[in-house]
Amino acid sequence: MESNETNEQSHNRTIALIGGTGKEGNALAFRFAKAGVRVLIGSRDAIKALNAATEMNARIDTSSVEGYSNRDAATKADIVLLSVPFDGMKPILEDLRDAVQGKIVINIASSLDPERKSRAKIPAAGSTTAEVQQFFGDSAKVVAAFQNISPEKLESVEEKIDCDVLVCGGDKASREIVIDLIRKIGIDAFDAGVLANAVAVEALTAVLIAVNLKYKIKGAGIRLVGVPR
Ligand SMILES: NC(=O)c1ccc[n+]([C@@H]2O[C@H](COP(=O)([O-])OP(=O)(O)OC[C@H]3O[C@@H](n4cnc5c(N)ncnc54)[C@H](OP(=O)(O)O)[C@@H]3O)[C@@H](O)[C@H]2O)c1
C-alpha cells in the first residue's frame, strides 16, 4: 500500500489530535501549533475540545487551533493522530473508521501492561499499531511514532528537543511525510522500517517507564548514535 505522496506535499497539512485534551496530545498540540502546523484538537466531548483549543490559542498567542468532536476533527484533517489510552481505544476507532480512510493515521500508543506500565504486553496483532492498521484496513496508512517521547520533553520551550522519534509503518511514503512533519517541530525523527518493527518501539516505552521509576525522573528518552543529523 505505497502512497504516491512526496515530502514536498507534507507541508501545510492539517493534523487532528484525537484525545488532544490529554497529557501527550495537548503537549503535541502545543508543539505543532507553535511550529505553524494547523492543529485540530479532538475529544469525545466537542465542548471540552473547544475549551482546550481556546486555552492553547491563549497560551501561544494564536487563533489557529480549533476544537471538535473526535470524528469531526478526523474528517477535517489529512493526518489523524491517536492520542488516547490503548485500553480505551476501541470505541474511538469505531467512531473514526470512515473518517480516516485514505489518510495517514499516527498511533502513539505502546504495547504496555495496563496493570503495570513498566512491563511490555504485546497485543494479538503484534503491536498496538498493527491492531489499529488491522481495524482500519489497508486504505488507512497507519504509522507508529512518538511512543518514546514524554509530554515533559514536548512541552520544552527549547526549539530543538534532545530526544529522537522512531517511525514505523507499512507505507514508506507515509513514514517520510510523518518524519518530515516531526522534524518541523524540532525533533529528530528516523525511519525505523516496516509495521512489524513497531513492536520494538512500543515495547521500548515499558523500558523507559522502568528507567523513570528506578531513577525517580520524568521523560527518559532515546537518542540514536551513528546516524546523520
Ligand atoms: N503520557 C506519556 O508519557 C506518553 C508518552 C508517549 C505516548 N503516550 C501515549 O499517548 C496516548 C495518550 O496518553 P496520555 O498520557 O495523554 O493519556 P490521557 O491523558 O490519560 O488521555 C488522553 C485523552 O484520551 C481520552 N481518554 C482517556 N481515557 C479514555 C478512555 N478510557 N477511553 C477513551 N478515551 C479516553 C481523553 O480525551 P477526551 O475525554 O477529551 O475524549 C483524554 O484526555 C496513550 O496511547 C499513551 O500510550 C503517552
Ligand as a Chemical Component Dictionary entry (heavy atoms), coordinates in Angstrom:
data_LIG
# 
_chem_comp.id                   LIG 
_chem_comp.type                 NON-POLYMER 
_chem_comp.pdbx_formal_charge   0 
_chem_comp.three_letter_code    LIG 
# 
loop_
_chem_comp_atom.comp_id 
_chem_comp_atom.atom_id 
_chem_comp_atom.alt_atom_id 
_chem_comp_atom.type_symbol 
_chem_comp_atom.charge 
_chem_comp_atom.model_Cartn_x 
_chem_comp_atom.model_Cartn_y 
_chem_comp_atom.model_Cartn_z 
_chem_comp_atom.pdbx_ordinal 
LIG N1  N1  N 0  1.973   10.294 28.770 1  
LIG C1  C1  C 0  3.090   9.874  28.214 2  
LIG O1  O1  O 0  4.188   9.973  28.781 3  
LIG C2  C2  C 0  3.057   9.291  26.805 4  
LIG C3  C3  C 0  4.226   9.267  26.047 5  
LIG C4  C4  C 0  4.170   8.728  24.750 6  
LIG C5  C5  C 0  2.973   8.222  24.261 7  
LIG N2  N2  N 1  1.874   8.240  25.065 8  
LIG C6  C6  C 0  0.624   7.666  24.541 9  
LIG O2  O2  O 0  -0.254  8.745  24.315 10 
LIG C7  C7  C 0  -1.603  8.309  24.463 11 
LIG C8  C8  C 0  -2.309  9.264  25.403 12 
LIG O3  O3  O 0  -1.640  9.254  26.644 13 
LIG P1  P1  P 0  -1.973  10.364 27.751 14 
LIG O4  O4  O 0  -0.996  10.156 28.848 15 
LIG O5  O5  O -1 -2.094  11.700 27.105 16 
LIG O6  O6  O 0  -3.421  9.856  28.204 17 
LIG P2  P2  P 0  -4.582  10.590 28.990 18 
LIG O7  O7  O 0  -4.197  11.996 29.290 19 
LIG O8  O8  O 0  -4.992  9.695  30.100 20 
LIG O9  O9  O 0  -5.785  10.538 27.918 21 
LIG C9  C9  C 0  -5.757  11.241 26.709 22 
LIG C10 C10 C 0  -7.171  11.542 26.274 23 
LIG O10 O10 O 0  -7.807  10.333 25.853 24 
LIG C11 C11 C 0  -9.171  10.381 26.196 25 
LIG N3  N3  N 0  -9.417  9.219  27.077 26 
LIG C12 C12 C 0  -8.969  8.998  28.314 27 
LIG N4  N4  N 0  -9.391  7.810  28.789 28 
LIG C13 C13 C 0  -10.118 7.281  27.810 29 
LIG C14 C14 C 0  -10.828 6.069  27.688 30 
LIG N5  N5  N 0  -10.860 5.156  28.662 31 
LIG N6  N6  N 0  -11.482 5.825  26.545 32 
LIG C15 C15 C 0  -11.451 6.723  25.547 33 
LIG N7  N7  N 0  -10.793 7.913  25.604 34 
LIG C16 C16 C 0  -10.135 8.169  26.722 35 
LIG C17 C17 C 0  -9.437  11.683 26.946 36 
LIG O11 O11 O 0  -9.943  12.601 25.998 37 
LIG P3  P3  P 0  -11.470 13.127 25.979 38 
LIG O12 O12 O 0  -12.058 12.877 27.349 39 
LIG O13 O13 O 0  -11.306 14.568 25.675 40 
LIG O14 O14 O 0  -12.120 12.329 24.903 41 
LIG C18 C18 C 0  -8.064  12.094 27.385 42 
LIG O15 O15 O 0  -7.912  13.479 27.515 43 
LIG C19 C19 C 0  -1.552  6.878  25.004 44 
LIG O16 O16 O 0  -1.756  5.985  23.954 45 
LIG C20 C20 C 0  -0.131  6.758  25.531 46 
LIG O17 O17 O 0  0.353   5.439  25.473 47 
LIG C21 C21 C 0  1.872   8.780  26.313 48 
# 
loop_
_chem_comp_bond.comp_id 
_chem_comp_bond.atom_id_1 
_chem_comp_bond.atom_id_2 
_chem_comp_bond.value_order 
_chem_comp_bond.pdbx_ordinal 
LIG N1  C1  SING 1  
LIG C1  O1  DOUB 2  
LIG C1  C2  SING 3  
LIG C2  C3  SING 4  
LIG C2  C21 DOUB 5  
LIG C3  C4  DOUB 6  
LIG C4  C5  SING 7  
LIG C5  N2  DOUB 8  
LIG N2  C6  SING 9  
LIG N2  C21 SING 10 
LIG C6  O2  SING 11 
LIG C6  C20 SING 12 
LIG O2  C7  SING 13 
LIG C7  C8  SING 14 
LIG C7  C19 SING 15 
LIG C8  O3  SING 16 
LIG O3  P1  SING 17 
LIG P1  O4  DOUB 18 
LIG P1  O5  SING 19 
LIG P1  O6  SING 20 
LIG O6  P2  SING 21 
LIG P2  O7  DOUB 22 
LIG P2  O8  SING 23 
LIG P2  O9  SING 24 
LIG O9  C9  SING 25 
LIG C9  C10 SING 26 
LIG C10 O10 SING 27 
LIG C10 C18 SING 28 
LIG O10 C11 SING 29 
LIG C11 N3  SING 30 
LIG C11 C17 SING 31 
LIG N3  C12 SING 32 
LIG N3  C16 SING 33 
LIG C12 N4  DOUB 34 
LIG N4  C13 SING 35 
LIG C13 C14 SING 36 
LIG C13 C16 DOUB 37 
LIG C14 N5  SING 38 
LIG C14 N6  DOUB 39 
LIG N6  C15 SING 40 
LIG C15 N7  DOUB 41 
LIG N7  C16 SING 42 
LIG C17 O11 SING 43 
LIG C17 C18 SING 44 
LIG O11 P3  SING 45 
LIG P3  O12 DOUB 46 
LIG P3  O13 SING 47 
LIG P3  O14 SING 48 
LIG C18 O15 SING 49 
LIG C19 O16 SING 50 
LIG C19 C20 SING 51 
LIG C20 O17 SING 52 
# 
